[in-house]
Amino acid sequence: MITEWGRRNLKVILEPIAGVFRALHITPNVITLLGFLLNVVAAYLIISGHIFWGGVVFLIAAGADAIDGTLARQLGIRNKFGAFWDSTLDRLSESIIIMALAYGYASNGNVAAVMLAFLALIASFLVSYTRARGEGIGIDVKVGVGTRVERFIIMAVVLIFSGLYEPLPLIGLALIAILAGITVLQRMWVVYKVTHESDAATPSAGDKMS
């Protein structure tokens, strides 16, 4: 997946930057909060009509999101709240960016585009939910063609290059909705397959008695 590729190849960049924050005694949770606040600024810029600059800030926010995990590994921090904090703010960040685009379409009376934005948002949330629910029953569900990294790349591209082609954000929302939807189905299939095989391998009460 793109996520694993990024972790391997961007390590040489992220490690030194994380080292600077470490020297400044800035914690991973603070960096996570900073990334979220930058996404709030990006959303404001998008709503204000400065979509390109919103995309630039969105990219910077993504850098903060990548650094917090690297810093946590450097410090040897593995606490449950940190993981919860990071995941929650990630979901909020993605939501406010999509809602900023939806606001623009709503202002222009484009109901279909607003509904597409909601569809992209719902599908994105379901990607996270299916993974969390799968892990809740002991199944590792990380498969999918529309994970957060893929969705981020699509959003970054459409924001940065929206000035070249006006319908680009709409196309991006459609891609996110489709790829996230496929990912949800992929994860549902994995969970079904694992649980079905597990149930089939478990002998029934009658089998145990015979």
C-alpha positions as a Markdown table, in Angstrom:
| # | Residue | x | y | z |
|---|---|---|---|---|
| 1 | Met | 0.0 | 0.0 | 0.0 |
| 2 | Ile | 1.0 | 3.6 | -0.4 |
| 3 | Thr | 1.1 | 4.0 | 3.4 |
| 4 | Glu | 3.9 | 1.4 | 3.8 |
| 5 | Trp | 5.8 | 2.9 | 0.8 |
| 6 | Gly | 5.7 | 6.3 | 2.4 |
| 7 | Arg | 6.9 | 5.1 | 5.8 |
| 8 | Arg | 9.9 | 3.4 | 4.1 |
| 9 | Asn | 10.9 | 6.1 | 1.7 |
| 10 | Leu | 10.1 | 9.3 | 3.7 |
| 11 | Lys | 11.9 | 8.1 | 6.8 |
| 12 | Val | 15.1 | 9.9 | 5.8 |
| 13 | Ile | 13.1 | 13.2 | 5.7 |
| 14 | Leu | 10.8 | 12.7 | 8.7 |
| 15 | Glu | 13.4 | 11.5 | 11.2 |
| 16 | Pro | 15.6 | 14.7 | 11.2 |
| 17 | Ile | 12.5 | 16.9 | 11.5 |
| 18 | Ala | 11.1 | 14.9 | 14.3 |
| 19 | Gly | 14.5 | 15.1 | 16.0 |
| 20 | Val | 14.2 | 18.9 | 16.0 |
| 21 | Phe | 10.9 | 18.7 | 17.8 |
| 22 | Arg | 12.4 | 16.2 | 20.2 |
| 23 | Ala | 15.2 | 18.7 | 21.0 |
| 24 | Leu | 12.6 | 21.4 | 21.6 |
| 25 | His | 10.7 | 19.1 | 24.0 |
| 26 | Ile | 7.5 | 19.3 | 21.9 |
| 27 | Thr | 5.4 | 16.2 | 22.4 |
| 28 | Pro | 3.7 | 14.2 | 19.6 |
| 29 | Asn | 0.2 | 15.1 | 20.9 |
| 30 | Val | 1.1 | 18.8 | 20.5 |
| 31 | Ile | 2.2 | 18.2 | 16.9 |
| 32 | Thr | -1.1 | 16.3 | 16.3 |
| 33 | Leu | -3.0 | 19.3 | 17.6 |
| 34 | Leu | -1.0 | 21.6 | 15.4 |
| 35 | Gly | -1.8 | 19.5 | 12.4 |
| 36 | Phe | -5.5 | 19.8 | 13.2 |
| 37 | Leu | -5.4 | 23.5 | 13.6 |
| 38 | Leu | -3.6 | 23.9 | 10.3 |
| 39 | Asn | -6.4 | 21.9 | 8.7 |
| 40 | Val | -8.9 | 24.4 | 10.3 |
| 41 | Val | -6.9 | 27.2 | 8.6 |
| 42 | Ala | -7.0 | 25.3 | 5.3 |
| 43 | Ala | -10.7 | 24.8 | 5.5 |
| 44 | Tyr | -11.1 | 28.6 | 6.2 |
| 45 | Leu | -9.1 | 29.4 | 3.1 |
| 46 | Ile | -11.1 | 27.0 | 1.0 |
| 47 | Ile | -14.4 | 28.6 | 2.2 |
| 48 | Ser | -12.9 | 32.0 | 1.5 |
| 49 | Gly | -12.3 | 31.0 | -2.1 |
| 50 | His | -8.5 | 30.7 | -1.8 |
| 51 | Ile | -8.5 | 27.0 | -2.7 |
| 52 | Phe | -4.9 | 26.8 | -3.8 |
| 53 | Trp | -3.6 | 28.3 | -0.6 |
| 54 | Gly | -5.9 | 26.0 | 1.3 |
| 55 | Gly | -4.2 | 23.1 | -0.5 |
| 56 | Val | -0.8 | 24.4 | 0.5 |
| 57 | Val | -1.7 | 24.6 | 4.2 |
| 58 | Phe | -3.4 | 21.2 | 3.8 |
| 59 | Leu | 0.0 | 19.8 | 2.6 |
| 60 | Ile | 1.8 | 21.4 | 5.6 |
| 61 | Ala | -0.8 | 19.9 | 8.0 |
| 62 | Ala | -0.1 | 16.5 | 6.5 |
| 63 | Gly | 3.6 | 16.9 | 7.3 |
| 64 | Ala | 2.7 | 17.5 | 10.9 |
| 65 | Asp | 0.5 | 14.4 | 10.9 |
| 66 | Ala | 3.4 | 12.3 | 9.6 |
| 67 | Ile | 5.9 | 13.8 | 12.1 |
| 68 | Asp | 3.9 | 13.1 | 15.2 |
| 69 | Gly | 4.1 | 9.3 | 14.7 |
| 70 | Thr | 7.8 | 9.5 | 13.9 |
| 71 | Leu | 8.5 | 11.5 | 17.0 |
| 72 | Ala | 6.4 | 9.1 | 19.1 |
| 73 | Arg | 8.6 | 6.2 | 17.9 |
| 74 | Gln | 11.8 | 8.2 | 18.6 |
| 75 | Leu | 10.6 | 8.8 | 22.2 |
| 76 | Gly | 9.4 | 5.3 | 22.6 |
| 77 | Ile | 5.9 | 6.5 | 23.4 |
| 78 | Arg | 3.2 | 3.9 | 23.0 |
| 79 | Asn | 0.2 | 5.2 | 25.0 |
| 80 | Lys | -3.4 | 4.4 | 24.1 |
| 81 | Phe | -4.5 | 8.0 | 24.5 |
| 82 | Gly | -2.0 | 9.2 | 21.9 |
| 83 | Ala | -3.4 | 6.8 | 19.4 |
| 84 | Phe | -6.9 | 7.8 | 20.2 |
| 85 | Trp | -6.1 | 11.5 | 20.0 |
| 86 | Asp | -4.3 | 11.1 | 16.7 |
| 87 | Ser | -7.2 | 9.1 | 15.1 |
| 88 | Thr | -9.9 | 11.4 | 16.4 |
| 89 | Leu | -8.2 | 14.6 | 15.1 |
| 90 | Asp | -7.4 | 12.8 | 11.8 |
| 91 | Arg | -11.1 | 12.2 | 11.3 |
| 92 | Leu | -12.0 | 15.7 | 12.3 |
| 93 | Ser | -9.4 | 17.2 | 9.9 |
| 94 | Glu | -10.7 | 15.2 | 7.0 |
| 95 | Ser | -14.2 | 16.1 | 7.8 |
| 96 | Ile | -13.7 | 19.9 | 7.9 |
| 97 | Ile | -11.9 | 19.9 | 4.6 |
| 98 | Ile | -14.7 | 18.0 | 2.9 |
| 99 | Met | -17.3 | 20.2 | 4.6 |
| 100 | Ala | -15.4 | 23.3 | 3.4 |
| 101 | Leu | -15.8 | 22.2 | -0.1 |
| 102 | Ala | -19.5 | 21.3 | 0.5 |
| 103 | Tyr | -20.0 | 24.8 | 1.9 |
| 104 | Gly | -18.8 | 26.3 | -1.3 |
| 105 | Tyr | -21.1 | 24.1 | -3.4 |
| 106 | Ala | -24.0 | 24.9 | -1.0 |
| 107 | Ser | -23.4 | 28.6 | -1.5 |
| 108 | Asn | -23.8 | 28.2 | -5.2 |
| 109 | Gly | -26.9 | 26.1 | -4.8 |
| 110 | Asn | -25.3 | 22.9 | -6.2 |
| 111 | Val | -27.3 | 20.4 | -4.2 |
| 112 | Ala | -25.9 | 17.4 | -6.1 |
| 113 | Ala | -22.3 | 18.4 | -5.3 |
| 114 | Val | -23.2 | 18.8 | -1.6 |
| 115 | Met | -24.7 | 15.3 | -1.6 |
| 116 | Leu | -21.6 | 14.0 | -3.2 |
| 117 | Ala | -19.5 | 15.6 | -0.5 |
| 118 | Phe | -21.6 | 14.0 | 2.2 |
| 119 | Leu | -21.3 | 10.6 | 0.4 |
| 120 | Ala | -17.5 | 11.0 | 0.3 |
| 121 | Leu | -17.5 | 11.9 | 4.0 |
| 122 | Ile | -19.7 | 8.9 | 5.0 |
| 123 | Ala | -17.6 | 6.5 | 3.0 |
| 124 | Ser | -14.4 | 7.9 | 4.5 |
| 125 | Phe | -15.8 | 7.4 | 8.0 |
| 126 | Leu | -16.9 | 3.9 | 7.2 |
| 127 | Val | -13.3 | 3.0 | 6.1 |
| 128 | Ser | -12.2 | 3.9 | 9.7 |
| 129 | Tyr | -15.2 | 2.3 | 11.3 |
| 130 | Thr | -14.7 | -1.1 | 9.5 |
| 131 | Arg | -11.1 | -1.2 | 10.5 |
| 132 | Ala | -11.9 | -0.3 | 14.2 |
| 133 | Arg | -14.8 | -2.8 | 14.3 |
| 134 | Gly | -12.7 | -5.5 | 12.7 |
| 135 | Glu | -9.9 | -5.0 | 15.2 |
| 136 | Gly | -12.5 | -5.0 | 18.0 |
| 137 | Ile | -13.3 | -8.6 | 17.1 |
| 138 | Gly | -9.7 | -9.5 | 16.7 |
| 139 | Ile | -9.3 | -9.2 | 12.9 |
| 140 | Asp | -6.6 | -7.0 | 11.4 |
| 141 | Val | -8.3 | -5.1 | 8.6 |
| 142 | Lys | -5.8 | -2.8 | 6.8 |
| 143 | Val | -6.6 | -3.7 | 3.2 |
| 144 | Gly | -8.2 | -1.2 | 0.7 |
| 145 | Val | -7.6 | 1.0 | -2.3 |
| 146 | Gly | -9.0 | 4.1 | -0.5 |
| 147 | Thr | -7.2 | 4.4 | 2.9 |
| 148 | Arg | -6.5 | 7.8 | 4.4 |
| 149 | Val | -3.2 | 8.2 | 2.5 |
| 150 | Glu | -4.9 | 7.7 | -0.9 |
| 151 | Arg | -7.7 | 10.0 | 0.1 |
| 152 | Phe | -5.2 | 12.6 | 1.2 |
| 153 | Ile | -3.3 | 12.5 | -2.1 |
| 154 | Ile | -6.5 | 12.9 | -4.1 |
| 155 | Met | -7.6 | 15.9 | -2.0 |
| 156 | Ala | -4.1 | 17.5 | -2.1 |
| 157 | Val | -4.0 | 17.3 | -5.9 |
| 158 | Val | -7.5 | 18.6 | -6.5 |
| 159 | Leu | -7.0 | 21.6 | -4.1 |
| 160 | Ile | -3.6 | 22.5 | -5.5 |
| 161 | Phe | -4.6 | 22.2 | -9.2 |
| 162 | Ser | -8.2 | 23.4 | -8.9 |
| 163 | Gly | -7.3 | 26.7 | -10.5 |
| 164 | Leu | -6.4 | 24.8 | -13.7 |
| 165 | Tyr | -9.7 | 23.0 | -14.0 |
| 166 | Glu | -12.7 | 24.2 | -12.0 |
| 167 | Pro | -14.6 | 20.8 | -11.7 |
| 168 | Leu | -11.5 | 19.2 | -10.2 |
| 169 | Pro | -12.7 | 19.3 | -6.6 |
| 170 | Leu | -15.9 | 17.7 | -7.6 |
| 171 | Ile | -14.0 | 14.9 | -9.4 |
| 172 | Gly | -11.9 | 14.5 | -6.3 |
| 173 | Leu | -14.9 | 14.0 | -4.1 |
| 174 | Ala | -16.3 | 11.4 | -6.5 |
| 175 | Leu | -13.0 | 9.5 | -6.5 |
| 176 | Ile | -12.8 | 9.6 | -2.7 |
| 177 | Ala | -16.4 | 8.3 | -2.4 |
| 178 | Ile | -15.8 | 5.5 | -4.9 |
| 179 | Leu | -12.4 | 4.4 | -3.6 |
| 180 | Ala | -13.5 | 4.6 | 0.1 |
| 181 | Gly | -16.7 | 2.7 | -0.8 |
| 182 | Ile | -14.6 | 0.0 | -2.5 |
| 183 | Thr | -12.4 | -0.2 | 0.6 |
| 184 | Val | -15.4 | -0.6 | 2.9 |
| 185 | Leu | -16.5 | -3.6 | 0.7 |
| 186 | Gln | -13.0 | -5.0 | 0.7 |
| 187 | Arg | -12.8 | -4.9 | 4.5 |
| 188 | Met | -16.3 | -6.3 | 4.9 |
| 189 | Trp | -15.2 | -9.2 | 2.7 |
| 190 | Val | -12.1 | -9.8 | 4.8 |
| 191 | Val | -14.0 | -9.9 | 8.0 |
| 192 | Tyr | -16.7 | -12.2 | 6.5 |
| 193 | Lys | -14.0 | -14.5 | 5.1 |
| 194 | Val | -12.1 | -14.8 | 8.4 |
| 195 | Thr | -15.2 | -15.2 | 10.6 |
| 196 | His | -16.7 | -17.7 | 8.2 |
| 197 | Glu | -13.6 | -19.8 | 8.1 |
| 198 | Ser | -13.3 | -19.6 | 11.9 |
| 199 | Asp | -17.0 | -20.6 | 12.4 |
| 200 | Ala | -16.5 | -23.5 | 9.9 |
| 201 | Ala | -13.4 | -24.7 | 11.9 |
| 202 | Thr | -15.2 | -24.6 | 15.2 |
| 203 | Pro | -16.9 | -28.0 | 15.9 |
| 204 | Ser | -20.6 | -27.8 | 17.0 |
| 205 | Ala | -21.9 | -29.2 | 20.3 |
| 206 | Gly | -23.1 | -32.3 | 18.4 |
| 207 | Asp | -19.7 | -32.9 | 16.9 |
| 208 | Lys | -18.1 | -32.7 | 20.3 |
| 209 | Met | -20.5 | -35.3 | 21.7 |
| 210 | Ser | -20.1 | -37.8 | 18.8 |
